[in-house]
Structure formats: C-alpha cells, structure tokens
C-alpha cells in the first residue's frame, strides 16, 4: 500500500520532503487535485483533523495554523517550502523521523482517498480470489493496517446471528481464513531497507 520507492525518489511527483519539487502528491498526475491546490483551499479546522486523524500528528493544531498563516503570505507550491513550514512549527523532540513525515503522509493519503480506496479494493479482492487463493497486504501506516486487520477479521467470521449454529447458509459462511499473525520487518530487513521499518504483512486465504 501507499507510494513506492521510485515514486518517493522522483522529485517531480512531490511525495518527498527530502527532494525539492512541485507539491503534487497525486497517484495519478492526470486526475484529481494536487496537494498545492488542496492546501490553498482547505479550511484550517479540516486540515487539523486530517493531520491529527490520518497523520496521527500530535502537533496538528500548530502545523495547521502555521500552514494557513504561510499560505496567506504566498502560495505553498514546493515540497521544500512545506517541509520548512512544518519543521519550524513543530517542536524538535529528538524523534528518529523527519518532523514533516506525518504531515506529508497525511496530506498524500487525504488527496488520494487512500483509505477509501483500500476498503474498496479489499472487497474486490475477495470476489476475484479462487478457493485457496491468498490475499497478502503490506501496509506502512497504522490506519491502513487497522482497516486490513478489521476486514480480514470480519470476513473470517459468520454474521453474528449465525455464530455457533451447526448449519450456516452458504452465502453467510466466512469467505476468508486468517493465516498466522501480522509479520513485521526484521532488523536485518530494516537495515537493508529503512523504509521497511513500519511494514506489516497480513495474509488471509479464500475459504468460501
């Protein structure tokens, strides 16, 4: 899920604060609204909610206020520009990640409706899997992982009114069987690829 390393490494896509480029962040550059346009129009309260809920940013209020103040002075059109605004608004607490990480992630997820897209594709995946086929999802964000975990859990159970019954109608039988627990990247994998540090793999098998 999310962006790929080649997308992050291409400055013109505007996904990364490490390389200055146009503030775009769209998965499909030919459709939707770029992050620069979204930031120019979003209400401060809505921006704060996106940063807090989607980005899990505890300084969401400060950052939202700083972004709105900055855009009143000049349009926010570059990734380095946004990263600098966030860095100056957010207290330095010796964290391992860059101060702008959560803000960039939250804005990207919001403008691409990534969580809505995830919920949609999970349902579609179950419908195209053959019996015994496996759905494997690697997420890099706790909200994404929560959606995947909840979906697989619900799809592996009968509806509440049928639980414990000896004969469950075929259309209400579980469609998935969860395979093991979530798998996290090992220290060796993280050393080889630091971007894997937050990766979680969940697997379920088509059973019905």
C-alpha positions in Angstrom: 0.0 0.0 0.0 1.0 3.6 -0.3 3.7 5.1 -2.5 6.6 3.1 -3.9 10.3 4.0 -3.5 10.6 5.1 -7.2 7.7 7.5 -6.6 9.3 8.9 -3.5 12.7 9.3 -5.3 11.2 11.3 -8.2 11.2 14.9 -7.1 8.7 16.0 -9.7 6.0 13.8 -8.2 6.1 15.8 -5.0 5.8 13.0 -2.5 9.0 13.5 -0.5 10.3 16.4 1.6 13.9 15.2 1.0 13.9 16.4 -2.6 12.5 19.8 -3.6 9.9 19.6 -6.3 6.3 20.7 -7.1 3.9 19.9 -4.3 1.8 17.4 -6.2 1.4 14.1 -4.4 -1.2 12.7 -6.8 -1.0 9.0 -7.5 -2.4 9.7 -11.0 -0.9 13.0 -12.2 -3.6 13.3 -14.8 -6.5 13.4 -12.4 -7.5 14.8 -9.0 -6.3 17.9 -7.2 -2.6 18.4 -6.5 -1.5 18.9 -2.8 -0.7 22.6 -3.5 -4.3 23.3 -4.7 -5.7 21.3 -1.8 -3.7 23.2 0.8 -4.7 26.5 -0.8 -8.4 25.8 -0.3 -8.7 23.6 2.8 -10.2 25.0 6.0 -7.8 25.2 8.9 -10.0 23.0 11.1 -10.3 20.4 8.4 -6.6 20.5 7.8 -6.0 20.0 11.6 -8.3 17.0 11.6 -6.5 15.4 8.6 -3.2 15.8 10.3 -4.4 14.5 13.6 -6.6 11.6 12.5 -4.8 10.5 9.3 -1.3 11.6 10.1 -1.6 10.9 13.8 0.4 14.1 14.3 0.2 15.4 17.9 1.2 18.9 16.9 -1.6 19.1 14.3 -3.0 22.3 15.6 0.3 24.2 15.4 1.1 22.8 12.0 -2.3 23.6 10.5 -2.1 27.2 11.9 1.4 27.7 10.5 0.4 26.4 7.1 -2.6 28.7 6.9 -0.5 31.7 8.0 2.1 30.8 5.4 -0.3 30.5 2.6 -1.7 33.9 3.4 1.8 35.3 2.6 2.5 33.2 -0.5 1.2 30.1 -2.2 2.7 26.8 -0.9 3.8 25.2 -4.1 7.1 23.3 -3.3 7.8 20.3 -1.2 10.8 22.0 0.5 8.6 25.0 1.3 6.0 22.9 3.1 8.7 20.9 4.9 10.3 24.1 6.2 6.9 25.4 7.4 6.2 22.2 9.3 9.7 21.9 10.7 9.5 25.5 12.1 6.1 24.9 13.6 6.8 21.5 15.2 8.9 21.3 18.4 12.1 19.2 18.0 11.8 16.2 20.3 14.7 14.1 19.1 12.5 11.8 17.1 14.1 9.4 14.6 11.8 10.5 11.7 11.8 13.9 10.0 9.4 16.4 11.5 7.4 16.6 8.2 6.9 12.9 7.8 3.4 12.6 9.3 2.2 15.8 7.6 3.3 14.7 4.2 1.8 11.3 4.7 -1.5 12.7 5.9 -1.9 15.1 3.0 -1.0 12.4 0.5 -3.5 9.9 1.9 -6.2 12.6 2.0 -5.9 13.9 -1.5 -5.8 10.4 -3.0 -8.5 9.0 -0.7 -6.2 6.1 0.0 -8.2 4.7 3.0 -11.4 4.7 0.9 -9.6 3.1 -2.0 -8.2 0.4 0.4 -11.6 -0.5 1.7 -12.9 -0.8 -1.8 -10.1 -2.9 -3.1 -10.2 -5.4 -0.2 -13.8 -6.2 -1.0 -13.0 -6.6 -4.7 -10.0 -8.8 -3.9 -12.2 -11.4 -2.1 -14.5 -11.6 -5.0 -11.8 -12.4 -7.5 -9.9 -14.9 -5.4 -10.3 -18.6 -6.1 -10.8 -21.1 -3.3 -7.4 -21.4 -1.6 -6.1 -18.2 -3.1 -4.4 -15.8 -0.7 -4.8 -12.1 -0.1 -1.5 -10.6 1.1 -1.4 -7.0 2.1 1.7 -5.0 3.3 0.8 -1.7 5.0 3.1 1.0 6.2 0.6 3.0 8.2 -1.3 2.1 11.4 -4.7 3.3 10.0 -4.1 1.1 6.9 -3.1 -1.9 9.0 -6.2 -1.4 11.2 -8.5 -1.4 8.1 -6.9 -4.6 6.8 -6.9 -6.3 10.2 -10.6 -5.5 10.7 -11.6 -6.5 7.2 -9.9 -9.9 7.4 -11.3 -10.5 10.9 -14.9 -9.7 9.8 -14.5 -11.8 6.6 -13.3 -14.8 8.6 -16.4 -14.9 10.8 -20.1 -15.7 10.3 -22.5 -12.9 10.8 -23.4 -12.6 14.5 -26.9 -14.1 14.1 -25.3 -17.4 12.7 -22.4 -17.8 15.0 -22.4 -21.1 16.8 -25.0 -22.6 14.5 -24.2 -26.1 13.1 -25.6 -25.3 9.6 -24.8 -21.8 8.3 -26.3 -20.9 4.9 -23.6 -20.9 2.2 -23.9 -17.2 1.5 -23.2 -16.4 5.1 -20.2 -18.7 5.7 -16.8 -17.0 6.2 -15.1 -16.0 3.0 -11.6 -15.8 4.4 -9.4 -17.8 6.8 -6.7 -15.7 8.5 -3.2 -17.2 8.1 -1.0 -16.5 11.1 -0.3 -13.2 12.8 0.9 -9.9 11.2 4.5 -10.2 10.1 6.8 -7.2 10.7 10.1 -6.5 9.0 13.1 -8.0 10.7 16.1 -5.9 12.0 18.1 -7.2 9.0 15.4 -6.2 6.5 15.2 -2.7 8.1 19.0 -2.3 8.0 18.9 -3.2 4.3 15.8 -1.0 3.6 15.0 1.6 6.3 11.6 2.3 4.6 10.5 -1.2 5.7 10.6 -0.2 9.4 6.8 0.3 9.6 5.8 -2.5 7.3 3.2 -5.1 8.4 2.2 -8.1 6.3 -1.2 -9.7 6.8 -2.4 -12.8 5.0 -5.8 -14.4 4.5 -6.9 -17.4 2.4 -10.2 -17.6 0.4 -12.2 -20.3 2.2 -15.7 -20.0 0.9 
